Amino acid sequence: MRLTYFKLIATVFFWATNFAAGKIAVQSLGPYSTAFLRFVIGTALLMIYLYKTNKGFPSLTQKQWGLIFISALMGVFLYNLLFFSGIQYMPTVRASLVIAFSPITITLGSWLFLGEKVSLLKWAGIALSIFGAVVVLARGDFSAFLSDNTWGVGELLIMGCVLSWSVYTLVGRVALRTIPALSLSTFSAMIGAVLLFIPAL
């Protein structure tokens, strides 16, 4: 159990550093090349690890490849294009707080499309999360929430990240019923890298 919590904390740590590292990389390489190179390196490492772990590459059905393609499109291609484009227009701290909408949309999506039950405590947590995200977006001025000053290009792009990541997560939950997590991550990264090559070029 302790190892599980350590892994979760490590995940949050690496996820958080992604905002700062991404901001620096975008200033030198631009959003498209940054996203492409990120997944070229990631795919290479994952392919080696997958091959060594399974002693070869697994064979997948056409339906499984379809789920992997949707995961790659939403969670790798769209998410990273929107993310690296969005952080050009706003501070990384503000972008990371806007991303806080993700657990809300994922929970609501799980309730609507996957039939998962949401307890009263979770509904309270969702309401609190929405309130916090609105405070961040409106900079404390609720009357300005719907104004153009609140919803700039950066905010809209990062909100696009939230939606694409939510779809990716929901599709991933379905895909993981028949596809091992390592295979799903590896092949999603591979297809995503191929898709990202087009705007990077």
C-alpha positions in Angstrom: 0.0 0.0 0.0 2.8 2.4 0.9 4.5 1.7 -2.5 1.2 2.5 -4.2 1.0 5.9 -2.5 4.6 6.6 -3.3 4.0 5.9 -7.0 1.0 8.2 -6.9 3.0 11.0 -5.3 5.8 10.4 -7.9 3.3 10.6 -10.7 2.0 14.0 -9.4 5.5 15.3 -9.0 6.5 14.4 -12.6 3.2 15.7 -13.9 3.7 19.0 -12.1 7.2 19.5 -13.4 5.8 19.0 -16.9 4.3 22.5 -16.9 7.6 24.2 -16.1 9.7 22.1 -18.4 7.1 22.5 -21.2 7.2 26.2 -20.9 11.0 26.3 -21.3 10.9 23.9 -24.2 8.2 25.7 -26.0 10.2 29.0 -25.9 13.1 27.2 -27.8 11.4 24.6 -30.0 7.8 25.8 -30.4 4.7 23.8 -29.3 4.5 21.3 -32.1 8.2 20.2 -32.2 8.2 20.0 -28.4 5.2 17.7 -28.3 6.6 15.6 -31.2 10.1 15.2 -29.7 8.6 14.4 -26.3 6.8 11.4 -27.6 9.5 10.2 -29.9 11.8 9.8 -26.9 9.0 8.4 -24.7 7.9 5.9 -27.4 11.5 4.6 -27.9 11.8 4.0 -24.2 8.4 2.4 -23.9 9.0 0.1 -26.9 12.2 -1.2 -25.4 10.6 -1.8 -22.0 7.5 -3.5 -23.6 9.7 -5.8 -25.7 11.9 -6.8 -22.8 9.0 -7.3 -20.4 6.8 -9.4 -22.8 9.7 -10.9 -24.7 8.2 -9.5 -27.9 5.3 -7.3 -29.0 1.8 -8.5 -28.2 -0.7 -9.2 -31.0 -3.9 -7.2 -30.9 -7.3 -7.3 -32.5 -8.7 -4.7 -34.9 -11.1 -3.5 -32.2 -8.2 -3.1 -29.7 -6.2 -1.1 -32.3 -9.3 1.1 -32.7 -9.4 1.9 -29.0 -5.6 2.5 -29.0 -6.0 4.9 -32.0 -8.7 6.9 -30.2 -6.5 7.0 -27.1 -3.6 8.3 -29.1 -5.7 10.9 -30.9 -7.2 12.3 -27.8 -4.6 11.8 -25.1 -1.4 12.2 -27.0 -2.1 14.2 -30.2 -4.9 16.7 -29.2 -3.9 17.0 -25.6 -0.3 17.9 -26.3 -1.0 20.2 -29.2 -3.5 22.1 -27.0 -1.3 22.0 -23.9 1.9 23.2 -25.4 0.1 25.9 -27.4 -1.9 27.0 -24.4 1.0 27.5 -22.0 2.5 30.0 -24.5 -0.3 32.4 -23.6 -0.6 32.1 -19.8 1.5 31.5 -16.7 2.2 27.8 -15.9 0.8 28.0 -12.4 -2.5 29.3 -13.8 -2.5 26.6 -16.5 -2.0 23.9 -13.9 -4.9 25.2 -11.9 -7.2 25.2 -14.9 -6.3 21.6 -15.5 -7.9 21.0 -12.1 -11.2 20.8 -14.1 -10.0 17.3 -15.3 -11.1 15.2 -12.3 -14.5 17.0 -12.5 -15.1 16.2 -16.1 -13.8 12.6 -15.8 -16.1 11.9 -12.8 -19.1 13.4 -14.6 -18.2 11.4 -17.8 -17.8 8.2 -15.8 -21.3 8.8 -14.3 -22.9 9.7 -17.7 -21.3 7.2 -20.0 -19.9 4.3 -17.9 -22.7 4.2 -15.3 -20.4 4.7 -12.3 -22.1 5.7 -9.1 -21.2 9.1 -7.6 -21.7 9.4 -3.9 -23.0 12.5 -2.2 -19.5 13.2 -0.9 -18.1 13.0 -4.4 -20.8 15.5 -5.6 -19.7 17.8 -2.9 -16.1 17.4 -4.0 -17.1 18.2 -7.6 -18.9 21.3 -6.5 -16.0 22.5 -4.4 -13.6 21.8 -7.3 -15.7 23.8 -9.7 -15.9 26.6 -7.3 -12.1 26.6 -6.9 -11.5 26.5 -10.6 -13.9 29.4 -11.2 -12.1 31.5 -8.6 -8.8 30.8 -10.4 -10.3 31.6 -13.9 -12.1 34.7 -12.7 -9.1 35.8 -10.6 -11.4 36.2 -7.7 -13.9 38.5 -9.6 -17.0 36.4 -10.3 -18.6 39.2 -12.2 -15.8 38.9 -14.8 -16.1 35.1 -15.2 -17.8 35.4 -18.6 -15.8 38.4 -19.9 -13.2 38.2 -22.7 -10.5 39.1 -20.2 -11.1 35.8 -18.3 -11.3 33.5 -21.4 -8.2 34.3 -23.3 -6.6 32.1 -25.9 -4.6 30.2 -23.3 -7.5 29.4 -21.1 -9.6 28.1 -24.1 -6.7 25.9 -25.2 -6.1 24.5 -21.8 -9.8 23.8 -21.3 -9.5 21.9 -24.6 -6.8 19.9 -22.9 -9.2 19.1 -20.1 -11.9 17.8 -22.5 -9.5 15.7 -24.6 -7.8 14.2 -21.5 -11.3 13.3 -20.1 -12.2 11.5 -23.3 -8.8 9.8 -23.3 -9.3 8.6 -19.7 -12.8 7.3 -20.3 -11.7 5.4 -23.5 -8.7 4.2 -21.5 -11.0 2.6 -18.9 -12.8 0.7 -21.6 -9.6 -0.3 -23.4 -7.9 -1.5 -20.2 -10.5 -4.2 -19.9 -8.8 -6.1 -22.7 -5.5 -4.4 -23.3 -2.6 -4.5 -20.8 -1.7 -1.0 -19.5 1.9 -1.1 -20.8 0.7 -2.1 -24.3 -1.9 0.6 -24.3 0.5 3.3 -23.2 3.2 2.2 -25.6 1.2 2.0 -28.7 -0.8 5.1 -27.9 2.5 7.0 -27.6 3.7 5.5 -30.9 0.6 6.5 -32.9 0.5 9.9 -31.2 4.1 10.6 -32.1 3.3 9.8 -35.8 0.3 12.1 -35.7 2.4 14.9 -34.0 5.0 14.6 -36.8 2.6 16.3 -39.2 2.2 19.7 -37.4 5.9 19.5 -36.2 7.0 19.2 -39.8 
